[in-house]
């Protein structure tokens, strides 16, 4: 059985006969999901940095959603599915799973709206990967996402160990800036 190389009509990328290689296309749905997530990240960043005055380290440790969204958004804007998948790995950890850890009252309602938006972005990435058969991007993106996520989680663990009770306050929505 011989393998022939042809140009995919949409991407002008060489592909094996029968394989689907599709270039990334930014859809209105993708723009919508990305835009709302970026707005949510900007809002939460303003809250932690300006309202609570946490400083950059406190912001990075308590607002994991913003860096996760940033990685996804950069991938979307640069049309790099690997970066989108890496961001989706982090957004699943902090956004989708955050739906089950944060309260659903008071200030946490805003956080929960952000978590729902992040979950929609994770679903968008999954849909794009399956639709365009981006299995290589999926594997590389998961590896990259975990390579960023694991050390980030270790740094968070150390930070919250140094600031006892802060994590519980964060989940309950009754917190202030950490004392250094």
N, C-alpha and C positions, 0 to 999 in steps of 0.2 A: 504494500500500500504506500503510495507516494504522498508526500505532503506538498501542497502547492501554496505559494505565497501570493496573496492578492491585496489590493488596497481596499480598505473598508470605505464605502462611498461617503460616509459622513465625516470620518476623522482623518482620512488620508494616511492612516497608520497601517503598516503591513500587518496582516493577520493570517493565520492558518485557515485554510478552507474549512468552513463549517463552524469556526470559532466566532463568537460575537465580540468585537471590540468596538465599543461605542465611546465617542468623545463625550465629555461632561457637558451637559446643557443646563444652564440656570433657568429653571422654570419660575412662573409666577408664584407657585406654592413655595418653592425654595426661597425666593426673595422675601416672601411674607414671613415664613418661619425664621429665617435669619434676621430680618429686621426687628421683629418682636423680641427675639432673644437678645440682640444687641441692646435694644432699649431697656430690657430688664436688667442686663448686666451693668449698664451705665447707671440705672436707678439704684441698684444695690451697692455699686461702688461709691456713689455719692453718699448713700446712707452710712456706710461704714467709715469712709474717709472724712467726710465733712460733718455729718451729724454726730456720730459717735467719736470721731477723732482717734481711730484705732492705729493710725500709722500704716505704712505699706505692709509691714510684716503681719500685723494683726489683721489687716484686710485680706491678705493672701491666705492666711490660716483660717479665717472665719467665713470668707466669701469664696469658697472653692468654685462656685458656679461661674463667676466672671472669667477666670482663666480658662475654664472648660469651654465656655461659649466663645471666647476669643480664638481658641484653637480651631473650633468648628467653623467660625465665621471667616477666618483667614483661609481655610481650606476651600470654603464655598467661593469666596471672592477671587482666589487664585485658580479656581477650577482644579483643585488637587484632592481627589477623593480619599487618598491615604490620610491626609490631614483631617478631613471631615470625619473619617472613621475613628481616628485617634481622639478627636474631640468628642465624638459620640460615646466612646468608651468612658471618658471622664464624666460626660453629662449623664450617662446611665447611672454611674456610681453616685454622683452628687445630686442630680436632678430627680431621676425616676425613683431611686431608693430614698431620696429625701422626702418624697411624698409620704413615706411610712414612719419617718422619724420626727418630723416637725409637727407642731400642733396646728390645728385648723381654726384658730381664733386669734383675734388681736393683730399685732404686727406680722405674725407669721402667715396671715392670709396673702400678703404681698409676696412673701417667699414661696408660698405654695403655688401661686399663679406662675411664678418663674419656673418652678419645678415642672408644672404641666407643659409650659412652653418648651422646656428642655426635652421633655419626653416626646413631644411632637417632632422636635429636631432629630432625636434618635430614630424615631419611626421613619422620618423622611430619608435619613441616611440608609437605613435598612432597605427601604423601598428602592432607592437608587441603586444600591449594590445588587439587589436581586434582579431588578428590571434590566440593568445593563450588564449583568453577569460580571461584576467587578470583584471576582473572588481573590485575585492577587492583591488588589487594593485592600480588600477586607483583611487578609492575613497580615499584610504589612502594617495596616492601620491599627489593628488590634495589638500587634507587637509594639508599635510606637506608643500607643495609648497606655499600655501597661508599663512601658519603660519610663514614662513620665509619671503615671499615677502612683506606682509603688513608692518611689522616693518622696513624692509629694505627701502621701499618706503617712510615711514615717516621720517626716518633718512636722506634720500636723499633730501626730501622736505626742511627739516631744513637746510641742508648743502647749498642747492642752494639759499635759502632765505638769508643766511649769505654771499653769494657770488653773488650779483646781476649781471645779464648779462652773467654769465658763461654758463648757460644752452643754451642760444641762440647761443653763440659762439661755443659751442660743436656741436649743430645741424648743424651749418653752416660750421663747419670744420676750423674755424679761431680763434683758442684759444691758450692760453698759460697756464702756471701753475698758479693756484690761489694764490693770496697773502693772507697769514694767518692773 
